[in-house]
């Protein structure tokens, strides 16, 4: 499912069918932006029954350039992480 299909599914929901496509898109965009900004600040976003968005540290490591076989240093960095909630895992 892509963004367009997600918006169409939201608009088909009987409880949300009063929204215009523009309003639904704005709601989705705003939600994603809030999650990204919160994670950037180092805070987690926990949605009960769905999961938790968090920031994780990835340690520096040595890698290999596949084209040349040369060893390269990959620096440490922070990456987004998602942990699905128990209810979602149990559903699958």
C-alpha positions as CSV (number, residue, x, y, z in Angstrom):
1,X,0.0,0.0,0.0
2,X,1.4,3.4,-0.9
3,X,0.4,6.9,0.4
4,X,-2.3,7.4,-2.2
5,X,-3.9,4.1,-1.4
6,X,-3.7,4.8,2.3
7,X,-5.5,8.1,1.9
8,X,-8.2,6.4,-0.2
9,X,-8.7,3.8,2.6
10,X,-8.9,6.5,5.2
11,X,-11.6,8.3,3.2
12,X,-13.6,5.1,2.8
13,X,-13.9,4.8,6.6
14,X,-17.4,5.6,7.7
15,X,-16.2,7.6,10.7
16,X,-13.9,9.7,8.7
17,X,-15.8,10.1,5.4
18,X,-16.6,13.8,6.4
19,X,-12.9,14.6,5.6
20,X,-11.9,16.0,2.3
21,X,-9.0,14.4,0.5
22,X,-7.0,17.5,1.2
23,X,-7.8,17.4,4.9
24,X,-6.9,13.7,5.1
25,X,-3.6,14.3,3.4
26,X,-2.8,17.2,5.7
27,X,-3.7,15.0,8.7
28,X,-1.4,12.2,7.5
29,X,1.4,14.6,6.7
30,X,1.2,16.4,10.0
31,X,1.2,13.1,11.9
32,X,4.3,11.9,10.1
33,X,6.1,15.3,10.7
34,X,5.2,15.2,14.4
35,X,6.6,11.6,14.7
36,X,9.8,12.6,12.9
37,X,10.4,15.8,15.0
38,X,9.8,13.9,18.2
39,X,12.2,11.1,17.3
40,X,14.8,13.7,16.2
41,X,14.6,15.2,19.8
42,X,15.4,11.8,21.2
43,X,12.0,11.0,22.5
44,X,9.9,7.9,21.7
45,X,6.4,7.9,20.2
46,X,4.4,5.0,21.6
47,X,1.0,4.2,20.1
48,X,-0.7,1.6,22.2
49,X,-1.8,-1.4,20.2
50,X,0.3,-0.4,17.2
51,X,3.9,0.1,18.3
52,X,6.8,2.4,19.2
53,X,8.9,4.7,17.0
54,X,12.3,5.4,18.5
55,X,15.8,6.5,17.7
56,X,18.6,3.9,17.9
57,X,22.4,4.3,17.8
58,X,24.2,2.3,15.2
59,X,27.9,1.7,16.2
60,X,30.8,2.4,13.9
61,X,32.0,-0.6,11.9
62,X,34.2,-1.7,9.2
63,X,32.7,-2.6,5.8
64,X,33.9,-3.7,2.4
65,X,33.4,-1.8,-0.9
66,X,31.9,-4.5,-3.1
67,X,33.4,-3.0,-6.3
68,X,37.0,-2.9,-5.1
69,X,37.1,-5.2,-2.0
70,X,38.7,-2.3,-0.1
71,X,37.9,-2.1,3.6
72,X,36.1,1.1,4.6
73,X,35.1,2.7,7.9
74,X,31.4,3.2,8.4
75,X,30.8,5.9,11.0
76,X,28.4,5.6,13.9
77,X,25.0,7.2,13.3
78,X,21.5,7.5,14.7
79,X,18.7,5.6,12.8
80,X,14.9,5.4,13.2
81,X,13.6,2.2,14.7
82,X,10.1,0.8,14.9
83,X,9.0,-1.9,17.4
84,X,5.5,-3.3,16.8
85,X,3.2,-3.6,19.7
86,X,2.2,-7.0,21.3
87,X,-1.4,-6.8,19.9
88,X,-0.1,-6.3,16.4
89,X,2.5,-9.1,16.7
90,X,-0.1,-11.5,18.1
91,X,-2.5,-10.6,15.2
92,X,0.1,-11.8,12.7
